[in-house]
Amino acid sequence: MDRIDMMMTPKSEIQNPKSEIGNPAHACSFFPSVFIRVHPCCLFLLFVLSASLLPGCKSAQVAEPLVKVHGENTEASAMDFWHELTTRPVTSNDDAFHGLLLFMDGQDPADSYEGRVEVLRQRDMLPGGFDEPANLAVKRGTMAVALVKYLGIKGGLTMRLIPGADHSPRYTLRELVDKNLMPPSAPHQTFSGMDYVMIIARIEDYQRYRESKAAPVVAPAQVPAQAADVPAEAPPGTEPIDAPMQEPAAPTEPEVPAQPQNADEAEM
């Protein structure tokens, strides 16, 4: 619409662009109104579609946990377990609980995943209502609850005031992050095998550091100043071997009585 047409067009039609919907010049003023009406539906459909297609929304699983191969309570089996776990892209619940028991007790008293879950549940080291399968990737929040319980961390004001906060993956993970025992992350994230082993090593270092600070400091024995400065007198005849030798005294001649000079002095 050129300037002359605009001058000839009634003012009501110029102010109402819907009267010329077929005109491309007014398409930009028409589509926003339609978009506003259907926008919530589009958002909902996009959300449902993305939730069903994105792989990150689905928890990872491990085809065969490593503990099924190296689960014996021998030193060689434990070494093989830790070594091969570092090559795994994901750590399963079964492997994580087996490694946790090896770290705490030096052996795994259970011979199955259900047994390991029961041992940790008896020690109050699992989140409330935990019922995840063995081959599911372990969550950082699940491990955070177990490690906070193992280390006896009481936490800050939030952990002390909120009931059940010591079994919350969110709050326990926050405590470990504050102490630099875990990297900043979300409770639903998992570990690679290398990440898991490094976390266990960091927990071990923290435990040793805490034990070294709690150990009493033994002060050296105090020596009295008099005993340190003044040597004790040795009894006669017990002088030390390295004592300086004294010059022997010069021999003295015995006194000879004077001889009388005459008979009178002798009689006297």
Secondary structure, DSSP 4 states (H G I P E B T S, - for coil): --HHHHHHS-HHHHH-GGGGTTSGGGHHHHHHHHHHHHHHHHHHHHHHHHHHH-GGGS--B-SS-GGGTS-SSSHHHHHHHHHHHTT-SS-BHHHHHHHHHHHHHSS---SSHHHHHHHHHHTT-S-TT----TTBBPPHHHHHHHHHHHHT---SHHHHHSTTGGG-HHHHHHHHHHTTSS-S--TT----HHHHHHHHHHHHHHHHHHHHHHSPPPPPPPPPHHHHHSPPPPPTT---TTSPPPPPPPPPPPPPPPPPSSHHHHH-
